[in-house]
Every structure is written in C-alpha cells, then in structure tokens.
Amino acid sequence: MRIPLDQRPRMLGPLHSGDDKQVFAAAGVLLLAKVLGDQGWGVEHEPEISGVTPDLRIWKGGANFLVEVRHVAGDFGLPPAYQRVKAALKGIRTPTPASFSRMDVDGRASLKGFKAFIRQALKEQREGTQLFQEPGVVIAFELHHPPLESELEVFFAHHDDGRWFDDRPKVQAALDEKLKKYPFPLIVALQGIETGDLFGAAEDTLFGSEVYVVPVSLKSGAAAGPGYPSRKPDAAVARQDSDGDRVRSRLEALLPFEVVVRDEGFAIRARVLSNPAREVAAGLREFIPIPTLLRLDPQSFSYFGSGGKPLGNDENVPDLFFP
C-alpha cells in the first residue's frame, strides 16, 4: 500500500527510531491498513477531520469509517487465582509436582473439589493434561514425569504456561482515551500481541466480564437450579458517567487485532465487535470474512464467519490470519 510522500517521514519514521514499542505500534497500523486494503477497503492515512487526524479513514460499498489504533498489550503477571490455588494445595508434597496452564476461579467458588481431584491424580500418577471443571472453576495442569528424586510442594509455581497477560485494563483505558479525544463516531482498533488475551478482553469490556451463575436457595443454601454462563454488569456501555456516554454515542465498533510473527514474516488475526448500545451496526458486514460480531435480535449477538452467516453456539470463531 502506497503512503503519500508528504506523510512518509511522520508515518515511517518510528520504524527507524530504535524504540521497540514505537516500531511495533507503527508496524501495526501499516499491517492493519494493508489487510483492509487487501479485503477491498479504500484506505486513507491520517485524514484531517475537525482539526484532528485519526489514523485511518476506510470505505467500502456504502460503509465509511474513521479508525484510531491503540497498542493495548497488557501486563505480564500471574493469574488472579494464583494465590488461592497455591494456598488450597499448601502442604501436599510429591515427587511429581503440577505445572498449571489454566486457572479460572470465580471469587466465591470453592476449591475443595479441585483439591480432591489433584490428590486422585497424584495417587494414579496420571499423565498428560488434566482438566478440572465445575461451576466457577476451570483449572488445567500436568504432573511432572518422570518423578523427581525428592518431594516438592505439588504446586509448581514457576511454570511459564501458568502466566497471564491481563489486557482488560488497557482495553478500557484505550477506549476511554480515544473516544474522549475524537468527538465523532469512531472504530477503535486495539493492537495486541499473540500471547495476550485481547479478544476476550475486548468482549468483556463491551459486554461485561464472563461469569458462571449457580442459583442458590436462600433457605437451604443448596443449588436451586442448573448453572448457566452470564456476564457481570460491568460493561463499558453500562457505565452511567461521561465515559459511558461517549462509548454509547461515539463507538462504532471495536477492532481487536493481534500481530503474529512467523518465519515467513508478519501477519495479523482480527475480529470486529459491534457496539451493543447501538441497535443498527450499518456497514460492519463489509468486514466479513474477518470474524464479525453482530446483533441477531434485541437480546443476542453472534459472530459471522467467512460465509456471511452467523456461527452456531457450538462453532469456534475462525482463527483467520491475513498476510
């Protein structure tokens, strides 16, 4: 994709800055523009609109959008449930400690069932990935084989696969920053990294954090019905403040995309998420075959895949790469 001569020093300069963050951010904008161009969109870099210059103006058919890109890779750390799981297993020693790859634990969920599960796994010396699931708890781990010469705490705390990028605070901050700066409807494109959690963080920000609800009887304390997935009322569009007002009125869609590094070069995977505060998402279908989350009816949304039809509840969102 050609960049006008007068824009090249400003747009391409960061690629030679020596600052990894600036290089990554500049390359992300160029990659996104190329992918959109390859998908049939017209692309203009840094158009001047109302005295400001968003990163891109794109158009296709009757759709026309302004796009601002923000790097949002979250902080590298440990899962929120790390300390709870570690404390629950304290005192269990074994020559085959566990390496954890997933820890999703609701704040009110009990870990007694998981503790019994891992004790049984140790007793049977199970091999391969072990997955424990019950309402509010999803934990995956592997036991260390062959056994070590001495016993350790069963919780092996320094396994890299158990670490976690939390992109949600950066997604929220990027959304508020961009919609405050640009006083017109906007697609906010969120540039993440392949090892992050960008797509889930973007959905949580727009629709509310995912939870698993278990109805409980106030009289007996026992389950009062089957559990079901739901979302907390913490979505960006639900906030009753000026930031929430801007999300409801100015956000056209979120466009999270991850820069993927392969031996043959760079590529991106992307999704488009319609603003649930808007009844009509005009023009967003033009983004297909990029997986696009659109309203099906007043109460539900679904991803639309490359065929232009909504994906079923049991279908995975396609993991498309674009060169």
C-alpha positions in Angstrom: 0.0 0.0 0.0 1.4 3.4 -1.0 1.8 6.1 1.5 1.7 9.7 0.2 5.2 11.3 0.1 4.4 14.1 2.5 3.2 11.6 5.1 6.1 9.2 4.9 8.5 10.9 7.3 5.9 11.1 10.0 4.4 7.6 9.5 7.6 5.6 8.7 9.9 7.5 11.0 9.0 5.4 14.1 10.2 2.3 12.2 13.7 3.6 12.4 13.5 5.1 15.9 15.2 2.2 17.7 12.3 2.1 20.2 10.7 -1.3 20.1 7.3 0.0 21.2 7.3 2.7 18.6 8.3 0.3 15.9 5.7 -2.2 16.9 2.9 0.4 17.0 3.8 1.9 13.7 4.1 -1.5 12.0 0.7 -2.5 13.5 -1.1 0.5 11.8 0.6 -0.3 8.5 -0.3 -4.0 8.7 -3.9 -3.3 9.5 -4.1 -0.8 6.6 -2.7 -3.4 4.2 -5.1 -6.1 5.4 -8.1 -3.8 5.0 -6.8 -2.8 1.6 -6.4 -6.4 0.6 -10.0 -7.0 1.7 -11.3 -4.4 -0.7 -11.4 -1.3 1.6 -10.3 2.1 0.4 -7.7 3.4 2.9 -6.6 7.0 3.6 -3.9 7.5 6.2 -4.3 10.3 8.8 -7.2 12.3 7.3 -7.8 15.7 8.8 -11.3 15.7 10.4 -12.5 18.5 12.6 -8.9 19.6 13.4 -7.6 16.2 14.4 -6.1 13.3 12.4 -7.3 9.7 13.3 -5.0 7.0 11.9 -7.2 5.8 9.1 -10.3 6.6 7.1 -11.7 3.5 5.3 -14.5 2.9 2.9 -16.1 0.0 1.1 -19.5 -0.1 -0.7 -21.7 2.3 1.3 -19.7 1.9 4.5 -17.3 4.7 5.7 -15.5 4.7 9.0 -12.8 6.5 10.8 -10.3 4.3 12.7 -7.9 5.0 15.5 -5.4 2.4 16.5 -4.1 1.9 20.0 -1.5 -0.6 21.3 -3.0 -2.4 24.3 -0.8 -5.4 25.3 -1.5 -5.9 29.0 0.8 -6.5 31.9 2.6 -9.8 32.2 1.8 -11.5 35.5 0.2 -14.4 37.3 -3.5 -15.3 37.0 -5.8 -13.7 39.6 -6.5 -17.2 41.1 -2.8 -18.0 41.5 -2.6 -17.3 45.3 -5.9 -19.0 46.0 -4.9 -22.2 44.2 -1.5 -22.2 45.8 -2.9 -21.8 49.3 -5.5 -24.6 48.7 -2.7 -27.0 47.9 -0.3 -26.0 50.6 1.2 -28.9 52.4 0.7 -31.5 49.6 4.1 -32.8 48.8 5.0 -35.1 45.9 7.9 -36.1 43.5 5.5 -35.3 40.6 4.6 -31.6 41.1 2.0 -29.9 38.9 2.6 -27.4 36.2 -0.5 -25.2 35.6 -1.6 -23.9 32.2 -5.1 -22.5 33.2 -6.6 -21.1 36.4 -10.1 -19.6 36.1 -11.7 -19.4 39.5 -14.7 -17.3 40.5 -14.1 -15.4 43.7 -16.9 -17.2 45.5 -16.1 -20.7 44.2 -14.8 -23.5 46.5 -11.6 -25.3 45.7 -12.4 -28.4 47.8 -13.4 -30.4 44.7 -10.3 -29.5 42.9 -8.1 -30.4 45.9 -9.7 -33.9 45.9 -9.2 -34.1 42.1 -5.5 -33.4 42.2 -5.0 -35.8 45.1 -6.6 -38.5 43.0 -4.4 -37.6 40.0 -1.3 -37.9 42.2 -2.5 -41.2 43.5 -3.0 -42.6 40.0 0.1 -40.8 38.6 -1.9 -39.6 35.6 0.0 -38.4 32.5 -1.0 -35.7 30.1 -3.1 -32.6 30.6 -5.6 -32.9 33.4 -8.7 -30.6 33.3 -10.9 -29.9 36.3 -14.3 -28.2 35.7 -17.2 -27.4 38.0 -19.3 -24.2 38.3 -17.0 -21.3 38.8 -13.7 -23.3 38.5 -11.7 -24.3 35.4 -8.1 -25.5 36.1 -5.7 -27.4 33.8 -2.4 -28.9 34.8 0.2 -31.6 34.1 2.1 -33.7 36.6 5.9 -33.8 36.2 7.1 -37.1 34.7 9.4 -38.8 35.3 9.3 -38.3 39.1 11.9 -36.2 40.8 14.4 -37.6 43.2 12.9 -35.7 46.1 9.4 -34.3 47.1 8.3 -30.8 46.5 5.1 -28.8 47.1 2.6 -30.1 44.5 2.1 -26.5 43.3 5.0 -25.9 40.9 4.9 -22.1 40.9 7.3 -21.2 38.2 5.9 -22.8 35.0 5.7 -20.1 32.3 2.5 -21.5 30.8 0.7 -20.6 34.0 1.4 -16.9 33.5 -1.1 -14.5 32.1 -1.5 -11.2 30.2 -4.4 -9.1 31.5 -5.4 -6.9 28.6 -8.7 -5.7 30.1 -7.4 -2.5 32.0 -5.5 -1.4 28.8 -8.6 -2.1 26.6 -10.8 0.1 28.9 -8.2 2.9 29.1 -7.7 2.9 25.3 -11.4 3.0 24.7 -11.9 6.0 27.0 -8.8 7.8 25.7 -9.7 7.6 22.1 -13.4 8.4 22.4 -12.6 11.4 24.6 -10.0 12.8 22.1 -12.1 12.3 18.9 -15.5 14.0 19.0 -17.1 11.9 16.3 -18.1 8.2 15.6 -15.1 6.0 15.5 -13.8 2.4 15.2 -11.3 1.8 17.9 -8.7 -0.7 16.7 -6.8 -2.5 19.5 -3.4 -3.7 18.6 -2.3 -6.7 20.8 0.3 -9.4 20.8 -0.1 -13.1 20.0 0.4 -14.3 23.6 -2.2 -12.0 25.1 -5.9 -12.2 25.8 -7.0 -9.4 23.6 -10.2 -10.8 22.0 -11.6 -12.0 25.3 -10.7 -8.7 27.0 -12.4 -6.7 24.2 -15.6 -8.8 24.5 -15.5 -8.4 28.3 -15.1 -4.7 28.0 -18.1 -4.3 25.6 -20.5 -6.9 27.1 -19.3 -7.4 30.7 -17.0 -9.9 32.3 -17.9 -13.6 31.9 -19.2 -15.4 35.0 -20.9 -18.7 35.7 -24.1 -18.3 37.7 -25.3 -21.0 40.1 -28.8 -20.3 41.5 -28.8 -20.9 45.3 -31.8 -21.3 47.6 -31.9 -18.6 50.3 -33.5 -21.1 52.7 -31.4 -24.2 52.3 -28.2 -22.8 50.7 -28.4 -25.6 48.1 -28.4 -25.2 44.4 -31.8 -24.1 43.2 -31.3 -25.0 39.5 -28.7 -25.7 36.9 -25.9 -23.2 36.4 -25.5 -21.1 33.4 -23.0 -18.7 31.8 -23.7 -15.0 32.2 -21.9 -11.6 32.3 -21.4 -9.1 35.1 -23.0 -5.6 34.7 -19.5 -4.0 34.3 -19.6 -3.4 30.5 -18.2 -0.1 29.2 -21.6 0.7 27.6 -23.4 0.2 31.0 -21.4 2.9 32.9 -23.5 5.9 33.9 -20.8 8.5 33.5 -19.3 10.7 30.8 -17.1 7.8 29.6 -20.1 5.5 29.3 -22.0 8.2 27.4 -19.1 8.5 24.9 -19.0 4.7 24.4 -22.7 4.6 23.7 -22.8 7.5 21.3 -19.4 7.5 19.6 -18.1 3.9 19.4 -18.9 2.3 16.0 -17.1 -0.9 16.9 -14.0 -2.4 18.5 -11.5 -4.0 16.1 -9.0 -6.0 18.1 -6.1 -7.4 16.1 -3.0 -9.4 17.1 0.3 -9.1 15.3 1.5 -12.6 14.6 5.2 -13.3 13.9 6.1 -16.2 11.7 9.3 -17.3 10.0 7.9 -16.1 6.7 7.1 -12.6 8.1 4.3 -10.8 9.9 0.6 -11.3 9.7 -2.5 -10.4 11.8 -5.6 -12.1 13.2 -8.5 -9.8 13.8 -12.1 -9.6 14.8 -14.8 -6.8 14.7 -17.1 -6.3 17.6 -20.3 -4.3 17.2 -21.2 -1.8 19.9 -24.1 -3.4 21.8 -25.5 0.0 22.7 -26.4 0.6 19.0 -29.4 -1.2 17.5 -28.1 -0.9 14.0 -24.5 -1.7 13.0 -24.6 -0.2 9.5 -21.7 -1.2 7.3 -20.0 -3.7 9.6 -20.9 -6.7 7.4 -18.4 -5.3 4.9 -15.6 -6.5 7.3 -16.5 -10.2 6.6 -14.5 -12.5 6.1 -12.9 -11.1 9.2 -15.0 -12.7 12.0 -17.6 -10.0 12.9 -19.8 -9.9 16.0 -23.2 -8.6 15.0 -26.7 -8.3 16.6 -29.0 -11.2 15.8 -32.0 -9.7 17.6 -32.6 -7.3 20.5 -31.2 -9.8 23.0 -28.4 -11.7 21.3 -25.3 -11.4 19.2 -23.3 -13.8 17.1 -20.1 -14.0 15.1 -20.5 -14.1 11.4 -17.8 -16.1 9.6 -16.4 -16.0 6.1 -19.6 -17.4 4.6 -21.6 -14.4 5.9 -23.8 -16.5 8.1 -23.9 -16.5 11.9 -21.9 -19.2 13.6 -23.8 -21.7 15.8 -23.3 -21.8 19.5 -21.1 -24.9 19.2 -18.9 -23.4 16.5 -15.5 -21.8 17.3 -14.7 -18.4 16.0 -12.4 -19.0 13.0 -8.8 -18.2 13.7 -8.1 -16.4 10.4 -4.6 -15.0 9.5 -4.2 -12.2 7.0 -0.7 -11.6 5.4 
